[in-house]
Amino acid sequence: STAVILAGGGSTRMGREKATIILAGRTLLQRVVDAAAEVADETVVVCAPGRSLPVLEARGALRLTTDKVGGQGPLAGILAGLAVAAGEVALLLACDQPFVRPALLRLLVAQAAEATAVVPLRDGQAQPLCAAVRVEAASLLREDYERGSRAAAAVADLPGARLLDDPTWRMADAAGVSFAGAN
């Protein structure tokens, strides 16, 4: 599998780039890369054009790619990552989820064997940036993008997507810390 980590939004609420924020000695992005590397064979970090990333270390293959055009939303970043993903299944993550649990990522990858995408529901809200999608679904997401969709939620709306209820994903992350974003 491949982990696709979105590292490049504008971060308007924080006023600085989330990927570079240090938490207990590691950047937020490094924390997500480390968790993903425990599960995925390769990690693809997607950033916006002209943005710099902190120095990264990875166990396994690490690739960097850039959105073709900046400011086009998370779906553009997902598509950029899927375009270079070598695995059949891609984990979709954001750089501001420093507590993401490898056990949850393993569950998502396992469930993706039977679904186009696997998206946890937390308090009834889809979590498409802590999800798994089959790389072959990129063409369907591209169609959504070309129709004007820019939100990551397009992943949860894919035909054949499986939405995981709380009891299912809590087996791998009882407290739901994987979804905690740094805002």
Contacts in CASP RR format, 6 or more apart in sequence:
PFRMAT RR
TARGET T0000
AUTHOR 0000-0000-0000
METHOD contacts of the structure
MODEL  1
STAVILAGGGSTRMGREKATIILAGRTLLQRVVDAAAEVADETVVVCAPG
RSLPVLEARGALRLTTDKVGGQGPLAGILAGLAVAAGEVALLLACDQPFV
RPALLRLLVAQAAEATAVVPLRDGQAQPLCAAVRVEAASLLREDYERGSR
AAAAVADLPGARLLDDPTWRMADAAGVSFAGAN
1 39 0 8 1.000
1 40 0 8 1.000
1 41 0 8 1.000
1 87 0 8 1.000
1 88 0 8 1.000
1 89 0 8 1.000
1 90 0 8 1.000
1 91 0 8 1.000
1 109 0 8 1.000
1 132 0 8 1.000
2 40 0 8 1.000
2 41 0 8 1.000
2 42 0 8 1.000
2 43 0 8 1.000
2 44 0 8 1.000
2 85 0 8 1.000
2 86 0 8 1.000
2 87 0 8 1.000
2 89 0 8 1.000
2 90 0 8 1.000
2 91 0 8 1.000
2 135 0 8 1.000
3 33 0 8 1.000
3 36 0 8 1.000
3 37 0 8 1.000
3 39 0 8 1.000
3 40 0 8 1.000
3 42 0 8 1.000
3 43 0 8 1.000
3 44 0 8 1.000
3 90 0 8 1.000
3 91 0 8 1.000
3 93 0 8 1.000
3 105 0 8 1.000
4 44 0 8 1.000
4 46 0 8 1.000
4 77 0 8 1.000
4 78 0 8 1.000
4 81 0 8 1.000
4 82 0 8 1.000
4 85 0 8 1.000
4 90 0 8 1.000
4 91 0 8 1.000
4 92 0 8 1.000
4 93 0 8 1.000
5 29 0 8 1.000
5 32 0 8 1.000
5 33 0 8 1.000
5 36 0 8 1.000
5 43 0 8 1.000
5 44 0 8 1.000
5 45 0 8 1.000
5 46 0 8 1.000
5 93 0 8 1.000
5 94 0 8 1.000
5 95 0 8 1.000
6 46 0 8 1.000
6 74 0 8 1.000
6 77 0 8 1.000
6 78 0 8 1.000
6 92 0 8 1.000
6 93 0 8 1.000
6 94 0 8 1.000
6 95 0 8 1.000
6 129 0 8 1.000
7 19 0 8 1.000
7 29 0 8 1.000
7 45 0 8 1.000
7 46 0 8 1.000
7 47 0 8 1.000
7 51 0 8 1.000
7 53 0 8 1.000
7 95 0 8 1.000
8 17 0 8 1.000
8 19 0 8 1.000
8 46 0 8 1.000
8 47 0 8 1.000
8 48 0 8 1.000
8 51 0 8 1.000
8 67 0 8 1.000
8 95 0 8 1.000
9 17 0 8 1.000
9 18 0 8 1.000
9 48 0 8 1.000
9 51 0 8 1.000
9 71 0 8 1.000
9 73 0 8 1.000
10 17 0 8 1.000
10 48 0 8 1.000
10 71 0 8 1.000
11 17 0 8 1.000
11 18 0 8 1.000
13 183 0 8 1.000
14 21 0 8 1.000
14 182 0 8 1.000
14 183 0 8 1.000
17 51 0 8 1.000
18 28 0 8 1.000
18 29 0 8 1.000
18 95 0 8 1.000
18 96 0 8 1.000
18 182 0 8 1.000
19 27 0 8 1.000
19 28 0 8 1.000
19 29 0 8 1.000
19 47 0 8 1.000
19 53 0 8 1.000
19 54 0 8 1.000
19 95 0 8 1.000
19 96 0 8 1.000
20 27 0 8 1.000
20 28 0 8 1.000
20 29 0 8 1.000
20 53 0 8 1.000
20 54 0 8 1.000
21 27 0 8 1.000
21 28 0 8 1.000
21 182 0 8 1.000
23 31 0 8 1.000
23 98 0 8 1.000
23 182 0 8 1.000
26 34 0 8 1.000
27 54 0 8 1.000
28 95 0 8 1.000
28 96 0 8 1.000
28 97 0 8 1.000
28 98 0 8 1.000
28 182 0 8 1.000
29 45 0 8 1.000
29 53 0 8 1.000
29 54 0 8 1.000
29 56 0 8 1.000
29 95 0 8 1.000
30 54 0 8 1.000
30 56 0 8 1.000
30 57 0 8 1.000
31 98 0 8 1.000
31 99 0 8 1.000
31 100 0 8 1.000
32 93 0 8 1.000
32 94 0 8 1.000
32 95 0 8 1.000
32 97 0 8 1.000
32 98 0 8 1.000
32 100 0 8 1.000
33 43 0 8 1.000
33 45 0 8 1.000
33 56 0 8 1.000
33 57 0 8 1.000
33 58 0 8 1.000
33 62 0 8 1.000
34 58 0 8 1.000
34 59 0 8 1.000
35 100 0 8 1.000
35 101 0 8 1.000
35 102 0 8 1.000
35 105 0 8 1.000
36 43 0 8 1.000
36 91 0 8 1.000
36 93 0 8 1.000
36 100 0 8 1.000
36 105 0 8 1.000
37 43 0 8 1.000
37 58 0 8 1.000
37 59 0 8 1.000
37 60 0 8 1.000
38 59 0 8 1.000
38 102 0 8 1.000
38 105 0 8 1.000
39 91 0 8 1.000
39 102 0 8 1.000
39 105 0 8 1.000
39 106 0 8 1.000
39 109 0 8 1.000
40 91 0 8 1.000
40 105 0 8 1.000
40 109 0 8 1.000
41 60 0 8 1.000
41 61 0 8 1.000
41 86 0 8 1.000
41 87 0 8 1.000
42 60 0 8 1.000
42 61 0 8 1.000
42 62 0 8 1.000
42 63 0 8 1.000
42 85 0 8 1.000
42 86 0 8 1.000
42 87 0 8 1.000
43 58 0 8 1.000
43 60 0 8 1.000
43 61 0 8 1.000
43 62 0 8 1.000
43 63 0 8 1.000
44 63 0 8 1.000
44 64 0 8 1.000
44 65 0 8 1.000
44 81 0 8 1.000
44 84 0 8 1.000
44 85 0 8 1.000
44 90 0 8 1.000
45 53 0 8 1.000
45 56 0 8 1.000
45 62 0 8 1.000
45 63 0 8 1.000
45 64 0 8 1.000
45 65 0 8 1.000
45 95 0 8 1.000
46 65 0 8 1.000
46 66 0 8 1.000
46 67 0 8 1.000
46 77 0 8 1.000
46 78 0 8 1.000
46 80 0 8 1.000
46 81 0 8 1.000
47 53 0 8 1.000
47 64 0 8 1.000
47 65 0 8 1.000
47 66 0 8 1.000
47 67 0 8 1.000
48 66 0 8 1.000
48 67 0 8 1.000
48 70 0 8 1.000
48 71 0 8 1.000
49 66 0 8 1.000
49 67 0 8 1.000
49 68 0 8 1.000
49 69 0 8 1.000
49 70 0 8 1.000
50 66 0 8 1.000
53 64 0 8 1.000
56 62 0 8 1.000
61 86 0 8 1.000
63 84 0 8 1.000
65 80 0 8 1.000
65 81 0 8 1.000
65 83 0 8 1.000
65 84 0 8 1.000
66 80 0 8 1.000
67 76 0 8 1.000
67 77 0 8 1.000
67 80 0 8 1.000
68 76 0 8 1.000
68 80 0 8 1.000
69 76 0 8 1.000
70 76 0 8 1.000
72 150 0 8 1.000
73 150 0 8 1.000
73 151 0 8 1.000
74 94 0 8 1.000
74 128 0 8 1.000
74 129 0 8 1.000
74 150 0 8 1.000
74 151 0 8 1.000
74 152 0 8 1.000
75 141 0 8 1.000
75 144 0 8 1.000
75 145 0 8 1.000
75 149 0 8 1.000
75 150 0 8 1.000
75 151 0 8 1.000
75 152 0 8 1.000
75 154 0 8 1.000
76 145 0 8 1.000
76 150 0 8 1.000
78 92 0 8 1.000
78 133 0 8 1.000
78 141 0 8 1.000
78 152 0 8 1.000
78 155 0 8 1.000
79 138 0 8 1.000
79 141 0 8 1.000
79 142 0 8 1.000
79 145 0 8 1.000
81 90 0 8 1.000
82 90 0 8 1.000
82 133 0 8 1.000
82 135 0 8 1.000
82 138 0 8 1.000
82 141 0 8 1.000
83 138 0 8 1.000
85 135 0 8 1.000
87 135 0 8 1.000
88 134 0 8 1.000
88 135 0 8 1.000
88 136 0 8 1.000
89 109 0 8 1.000
89 112 0 8 1.000
89 113 0 8 1.000
89 132 0 8 1.000
89 133 0 8 1.000
89 134 0 8 1.000
89 135 0 8 1.000
90 132 0 8 1.000
90 133 0 8 1.000
90 134 0 8 1.000
90 135 0 8 1.000
91 105 0 8 1.000
91 108 0 8 1.000
91 109 0 8 1.000
91 131 0 8 1.000
91 132 0 8 1.000
92 128 0 8 1.000
92 129 0 8 1.000
92 130 0 8 1.000
92 131 0 8 1.000
92 132 0 8 1.000
92 133 0 8 1.000
92 152 0 8 1.000
92 155 0 8 1.000
93 100 0 8 1.000
93 129 0 8 1.000
93 130 0 8 1.000
94 129 0 8 1.000
94 130 0 8 1.000
94 181 0 8 1.000
96 181 0 8 1.000
96 182 0 8 1.000
96 183 0 8 1.000
97 129 0 8 1.000
97 130 0 8 1.000
97 178 0 8 1.000
97 179 0 8 1.000
97 180 0 8 1.000
97 181 0 8 1.000
97 182 0 8 1.000
98 180 0 8 1.000
98 181 0 8 1.000
98 182 0 8 1.000
99 177 0 8 1.000
99 178 0 8 1.000
99 180 0 8 1.000
100 130 0 8 1.000
100 177 0 8 1.000
100 178 0 8 1.000
101 172 0 8 1.000
101 173 0 8 1.000
101 176 0 8 1.000
101 177 0 8 1.000
101 178 0 8 1.000
103 172 0 8 1.000
103 173 0 8 1.000
104 120 0 8 1.000
104 130 0 8 1.000
104 169 0 8 1.000
104 172 0 8 1.000
104 173 0 8 1.000
104 178 0 8 1.000
105 132 0 8 1.000
106 172 0 8 1.000
107 164 0 8 1.000
107 168 0 8 1.000
107 169 0 8 1.000
107 171 0 8 1.000
107 172 0 8 1.000
108 118 0 8 1.000
108 120 0 8 1.000
108 130 0 8 1.000
108 131 0 8 1.000
108 132 0 8 1.000
108 164 0 8 1.000
109 132 0 8 1.000
111 118 0 8 1.000
111 132 0 8 1.000
111 162 0 8 1.000
111 164 0 8 1.000
112 118 0 8 1.000
112 132 0 8 1.000
112 133 0 8 1.000
112 134 0 8 1.000
114 162 0 8 1.000
115 134 0 8 1.000
115 160 0 8 1.000
115 161 0 8 1.000
115 162 0 8 1.000
116 133 0 8 1.000
116 134 0 8 1.000
116 137 0 8 1.000
116 140 0 8 1.000
116 158 0 8 1.000
116 159 0 8 1.000
116 160 0 8 1.000
116 161 0 8 1.000
117 131 0 8 1.000
117 132 0 8 1.000
117 133 0 8 1.000
117 134 0 8 1.000
117 137 0 8 1.000
117 155 0 8 1.000
117 156 0 8 1.000
117 158 0 8 1.000
117 160 0 8 1.000
117 161 0 8 1.000
117 162 0 8 1.000
118 131 0 8 1.000
118 132 0 8 1.000
118 133 0 8 1.000
118 161 0 8 1.000
118 162 0 8 1.000
118 164 0 8 1.000
119 126 0 8 1.000
119 127 0 8 1.000
119 128 0 8 1.000
119 131 0 8 1.000
119 155 0 8 1.000
119 156 0 8 1.000
119 161 0 8 1.000
119 162 0 8 1.000
119 163 0 8 1.000
119 164 0 8 1.000
120 126 0 8 1.000
120 127 0 8 1.000
120 130 0 8 1.000
120 131 0 8 1.000
120 163 0 8 1.000
120 164 0 8 1.000
120 169 0 8 1.000
120 179 0 8 1.000
121 127 0 8 1.000
121 163 0 8 1.000
121 164 0 8 1.000
121 165 0 8 1.000
121 166 0 8 1.000
122 166 0 8 1.000
122 169 0 8 1.000
122 176 0 8 1.000
122 179 0 8 1.000
123 166 0 8 1.000
126 153 0 8 1.000
126 156 0 8 1.000
126 163 0 8 1.000
127 179 0 8 1.000
128 151 0 8 1.000
128 152 0 8 1.000
128 153 0 8 1.000
128 154 0 8 1.000
128 155 0 8 1.000
128 156 0 8 1.000
129 152 0 8 1.000
130 178 0 8 1.000
130 179 0 8 1.000
131 155 0 8 1.000
131 156 0 8 1.000
133 141 0 8 1.000
133 155 0 8 1.000
133 158 0 8 1.000
137 158 0 8 1.000
140 158 0 8 1.000
140 159 0 8 1.000
141 154 0 8 1.000
141 155 0 8 1.000
141 158 0 8 1.000
144 154 0 8 1.000
144 157 0 8 1.000
145 154 0 8 1.000
155 161 0 8 1.000
156 163 0 8 1.000
169 176 0 8 1.000
170 176 0 8 1.000
END
